[in-house]
Amino acid sequence: MKVDKPSALGSFSYEVLATQWAMGNRAATLIHLCMYADALVGLQGLLPELIWVKTAEHAISYRVDAYMSYVRYVKKRFFGRCPKCRASYLPEPVPHCDVCTWWEVCNEQRRRDDHLSLVAGMRKMEMKELKANGVETLKQLAYVHFTANFRIATGTMQLYEKLRDQAKVQWRSRQSGNRLLYALLKVQPDQGFRKLPEHMPMTFTWS
């Protein structure tokens, strides 16, 4: 809200105003507004004198100085308990990624990291096993050689060989300019379509 108080912007400055139906959770609201007021300092070189809450009935003002000390204390305590808060990137995708506002940011970071989650069909359990064996990226998986030193606690070696073959196809696709590559699987008895019963001749009866 523009007010007649000089700042780095000119002969005016801004104060923060929030609209809500009622002051139900006043403490959280005031902390919220003070955080916005503190952010304004970087834009106008001046801490707003007041913060405002506009309800359905009237507007209520609060002096920022009366609350900023506590807000800075809460902020310092929060970051003290969360040393990695600046890194919002979550390597392993979770169900919430489907609705998260920042999914594109994390997705781009996974691609820069060549994360194992980019391998089609990869699950969290297999990622954990691969990382325990020193395989951290899609490229590493594409060129891994499973030896006697490769130990797994869950799954089968056939599963990890399948994931390696998938990673290899995806890696070669990247190297070829993202052309759509594929690998044909050998026909195995009693596997896939081979498990279907023999076809039966169809007869038609005309009436």
N, C-alpha and C positions, 0 to 999 in steps of 0.2 A: 504494500500500500504506500503510495507516494506521499511524502510529508515535506513540509517546508523547513528542512534542516540541512545546512550545507554539508557536502561530502566530497569525495574525490570525483564524483559524477557531475558536480556543479552546485547550484544553489538549492538542491533538493537531495533527498535520500529516501530509502525505503524501510518500511517496517513490515513484519510478517503478520498475516491475518489468516486464520483458518475458519472455515464454516462447518458447523455441525449442529445436530438437532438439540443436543443438551451437553452439559458438562459432566457426563457420567464418570469418566475416568480422567479426572483433572490432572493428576500427577503425570501420567503418560502424555497427555496433551501438552502440558507445559514443557516437558523435556523435549518433545518433538519440535515445538515451536522455537525453543532456545537453540536447538541444533541448527535449524534453518537460519536463525538470527546470527549465529556464530559464522555460518558459511557466507553470509552477506558481507562480513568484514573484508574478505578477500576481493570482493567486487567493488565496494564503495569506500573501503578504508575506514569504516566507522561501524561500531556496534550499535544496532538500533536501541533506542531508549525504551520502547514499549513493544510488547507482543500482544496480539489481539485474538479473541475468540468470538466469532459472530454466531449466535444461536438464533433460533426462530423468533425469540422475543427481543433480544437486545445484544449489543456488542460490549464485551468486557475486556479491559486492558490490564496488563500486568507489567511491572517494571522488570526489565531483563536483568539488571544488576542484582535483584533480589534472589535470582535462581541460578545464575551462570556458574557460581562457585560449585554448587552441588552438581550441576550438569557436567562440568569438567571433571569432577571427582568420579562420577558414574562412568564417563567416557574412558578415563584413565584406568579404572578398575576393569572395565569390559575388555580393553585391549591387553591389559595385563594378564587376564585369564585366557585370552585367545591370541597367542603369539603369531598364529598363521592366518589371522583374519584377512589380511591383505590378499592372500591367495585364495580366491573364491573358486578356483578351478578344481573340479572333482574328477580325477582320472577315470574311475569306473562309472559308467552310466548307471543311473538309478531310475525307477519308474517316474519320479518327479521331473526328470529331464523332459518328458513329453509336454509338460505345461510350464516349464520354467522360462522366465523372460530372458535368461542369459544362456540358453542352450546353444546359440550360435557361437558365442564367445568360447565356451568349453569345447565345442565341436572343432573349431578352428585350432584350438590349442592341442587337442588330441591328434589332429592331422600333422601339426608341426612336430609333435612328440613321436609320431608314427606309432601310436598307442596300440596295444594288442586288441583292444575292444573294436578296432576297425576290421578285424578279421571276421568275415561272415561266419556265423554259427558259433562264435566264441562266447563262452559263458564265464562268469566270475570265478567259478571253481577251477576251470582250466587255466585262467590267467594266473591265479595264485600258484598253481603247480608249476607253470612255466617260469614265473619269476623266481620261484624257489630254486630253479635249475639255471638261473642266469639269463633267461630269455626275456628281454624287456620290450622289444619292438616287433612290428610286423616283418620288417626286413630280416631281423635276426631269426625269426621263426621260419621264414622262407628258406633259409640256408642252413638250418640246424641239422646236425647229424645225431640221431639218437644212438647213444652208446650205452654200455653197461653202467656208466656213471650217472645216466639220466634216471632219476628215481621219482616215482609218482606214488602218492598215497591213495588217490582216487582216480577212477576211470581206467581205460585200457590203452595200451600202446597204439592199438589200431586207431583209436579216437584221435590221439595226438599226431599220428601220421596223416590222418585225414585233414586236420587243421593246418598242418604244415603244407600239404598240397594246395589247400585253399589259399593260404598266405602267398605261396609261390605264384599262383595264377594272378592274384591281385597285384603283387609286386611287379611281375612282368608286364601287366597292363599299364601300370604307371610308367614304366620305362619305355613303353611303346607309344606314349602320348595319350594315355587313357583309352586306347582302343579296347573294345569289348572282347576279351579273350576267354577261352574256355578249354577244358580238358575232358576228353571222352573217357568214361569209365569202362573197364572191361566187363563184359557180360558174365555174370556169375550165376551158376545154377542155384535155384531156390532163393534168389535175391531179386528185389525189385519187382518188375513186371513178370519175372519168371515164376513168381509165387502165385500168379493168377491161374485159375483152372483153364484147361484147353477150351477153345471156342467150340460152340455147338452150332451145327448148321441150322439156319433159320428157314422155316417153312411158312407159307402164306396160304390161308384158306379163303377162297372167294365165295361169297354167298349171293 
